[in-house]
Amino acid sequence: MKPAVRHGALGLALAGLCGSLAGIAGAAAPLEGTAWVLDSLGGNQAPAAAPLTARFADGRVQGTDGCNRYSAAYVADGKAIQVEPRGIATQMACAPGVMQRAADFMAALSAARSYRIDTGRLRLFGADGHALAQFNAQPWSLVGTSWVVVAINNGRGALASILPDISVTMDFTTDETASGSAGCNTYSASYRSNGDALRFGATAATCRMCAAPEVMVQEQAFFKALESVAVRRIEANRLELRRADGALALDLTRVLTPEDATTPPATSGSSSP
């Protein structure tokens, strides 16, 4: 199902939000520039396989509610916060339980009136001081992570999904080397990461010829996309590798271990990615 975009009465919502927050608007709060993954909602543990996220940047909070992408204006000052109750979101249909959790998550964001950041965790509280949701800081390091490529920029302005029964992978090791399977051949490439910036060096690969021509075509598209990467963005279990012009070069999903289902994401104690 192709997602649609729900705008609602965005102009009216923003006007109402600014009016209701006139008394607390002020200097940029510590939330700005931070990114989080939901740990618990209303005392219930959040699912590891379908993470819910919140990134605060440029006066908006955005991410995924476990089903749809959302974006809403927010204002924070000191420990006070208020999120626009009607933002914009895609409108994919998911299982009833997933949709209910998404609705509860968005309701918690809208009901939040104060927050606290402590040792890599964000807690949101309602007007009565009751805890609504708890988040863990988004892990930012690539070292020691493993990913599966789900889509590749085909060089013609479009993203192409990975061919059926073909696996394209990427492992980031501690010696600043990425390696994996390109679908037919194995490869390795050096990389340098500095904040959001990410660059890959020359790629070394085996020289096996696969029988299916389309697999070889996909593999060459992968190597070309890898060369074009300039920026990375991690959101929960998704890694976007983008070109300097902002176009998506590679879309990857993290390989989860059994420990990921029970252990909160590691944090450095800093709330900023």
Secondary structure, DSSP 8 states (H G I E B T S, - for coil): ----EE--SHHHHHHHHHHHTTTT--S--TTTTEEEEEEEETTEE--SSS--EEEEETTEEEEE-SSSEEEEEEEEETTEEEE-SS-EEE-----HHHHHHHHHHHHHHHH--EEEEETTEEEEE-TTS-EEEEEEE-----TT-EEEEEEEE-SSSSEEE--TT---EEEE-TTSEEEEE-SSSEEEEEEEEETTEEEEEEEEE-----S-HHHHHHHHHHHHHHHH--EEEEETTEEEEE-TTS-EEEEEEE---GGGGTS-----S-S--
